[in-house]
Amino acid sequence: MKLRLIWKLVLINVISVLIVVAIVDVALRALAADYFMTLVEEYDIDPSEVHAMFLAAVERYLVGACLAACVVSVGLSSWLTYRSIRPLQLVMNGAKQITAGDYSVRIDESNCGEVSDLARTFNQMVDSLARTERLRKEMVTNLAHELRTPLTNIRGYLEALTDAVIEPHQEIFSSLHDETLRLVSLADNLLQEARAQAAHGGLRITTLRLDDAVLQSLQLYQLKFAQKQLHVVKQLEAAAVEIRADAEQLAQVLTNLLENAWRYSPVGGNIQVLAARQPMAIRVEITNDSATSIDPGIDIFQRYERGGASGSSADGGTGLGLTIVKQIVESHGGAIGCDLQAGKTRIWFTWPA
């Protein structure tokens, strides 16, 4: 492909030179030759032999100039074409390496000249792909761990019951039920993430009040907050407006945000749920005291990312909750963000009013 493109560009330059030479030749024959004949007639000189000598000299020098122009054109166009195509060739080779699964390839932007923006965008794309691949592998490992633990427990209980090692009683059945709920919760998170990805095409929009939706979600978490002795402060006067939303998905947004605040708050911590008016939108903020430090360099809305210092799955999360929130909010035309501070985490989203 590279050689074909080089020859095409060289051929274009050579054709351009030939066209220019042809125009010059026509101009010389039509104008210069006529002017020469006028001078010959004015000074009474036999024009036939001199005219032929003039045209021969013009054609000779024109052919020489044409050959020189073609050589220079081919040389310059080949050099310029190589300089222009080389960065594209680097990008193409890099794309082939990425296709083969090598995400370590990077392009030196300083050697790309006019297409340095393309090289910069390519490197950013590779960085994003490498990060996504890393998170995917971590997620597979975490999922395998989270699936293995409850399945191992369930298997152990069932084998013990089958072999009559232990007697069936209420405590065992409760443990089996809890482990089953862990599996169901994991499957639900994965299903919700898949649904959120397709949210743009399947929204069931209705009219509802935002403050009512927030209060309903808070009511569901009242027991969890009480068990952890969390102090909840809410200011929802600004959210007492009607909005257009998919009620089920809005409830999912609020549930995931409250779950996140409950999960990462220390015992006896504080949670604030605030609403504020903006032009054509309502901004809702959920702020909680952070029990663990959060790396400010991470994107907590990135799929499979966790906000804890270690990023482990010890808290039982799958790293999908905030990703689902982001996809749902943006599918409704809203925006979402976070402010990470020492000891506090504030997640906010705007919803069109």
Order of alpha helices (4+ residues) and beta strands (2+ residues): alpha-alpha-alpha-alpha-alpha-beta-alpha-alpha-beta-beta-alpha-beta-beta-alpha-beta-beta
